[in-house]
């Protein structure tokens, strides 16, 4: 008699689940697992969300919780259901988890509950680093994530990235970007004049200095294209990249980040200067001799050394690094490799 009652209840439950799975055709990872242990029977179904009782169900939570499970227990007295909701996420290639930011619940209380359940589940599965990207419109979820143990990784205009390391051993997640990359364009025309600028906003110690055009490269921008763009934006002069003459590496610069600065030799393609009024006070073609004789250049060992190298390159007594674009079989992507071409028959430098 009891077995017949159990079977009849499971028949009704199977029909209910079947209807919900049919409604939710995008969640195809659905299966029923049945097992009998004395008078108790258990089932689980991935991909659907059941409410607190067996006579009501919905395929997707109103809070956009896409990945959900439920478990139910049947005994001699009745049927019990329990929601086990989890955040929608995908595995990364390093044994970690990347949470889908598009399906995060908006309610902080619901988010807290589901986040705790998800972390427990991922820890049980042996996952390692958890990546949580919170869009600006869901900034109310940040305190919840912090309370659960997440740490800030980095932030951009539209989001904040947070991480959580599950294992007990030291965290192996990569840190945020540690460097900013700057470029400077050393442009000399056929009159042996250098393209120089005076910036509107500079440190008092650099007041009155005529310097080469400089700036920062953009995200996903090449060094050789970034320096050409910066020169064009500040002075209106069109140029062609030739070589990286030298680069400087400094630490604890802006926002305690390290700084890489590449000095590049450029060939001018135009002569008419059009100053960028937002950043530049003035710009001009300055005789190389006068440029070198500036007191601030002569007094600074870094400035002076860079100028000496640039002059040596103009006299073909030094070879810089030209750019070559190659595809690596490791990632299949196009990369820029900078190296010395002194052995190239087409090279116009004669380094000893």
Secondary structure, 3 states (H helix, E strand, C coil): CHHHHHHHHHHHHHHHHHHHHHHCCCCCCCCCCCEEECCEEEEEEECCEECCCCCCEECCCCCCCCEEEEEEEECCCCEEEEEEEECCEEECCCCCEEECHHHCCCCHHHHHHHHHHHHHHHHHCCCCEEEEEEEHHHHHHHHHHHHCCCEEEEEECCEEEEEEECCCCCCCCCCCCCEEEEEEEEEECCCCEEEEEEECCCCHHHCCCCECEEEECCCCCCHHHHHHHHHHHHHCCCEEEEEEEEEEEECCCHHHCEEEEEEEEEEECCCCCCCCCCCEEEEEEEEHHHHHHCHHHHHCHHHHHHHHHHHHHHCCCCCCEEEEEEECCCCCCEEEEEEECCCCCCCCCCCC
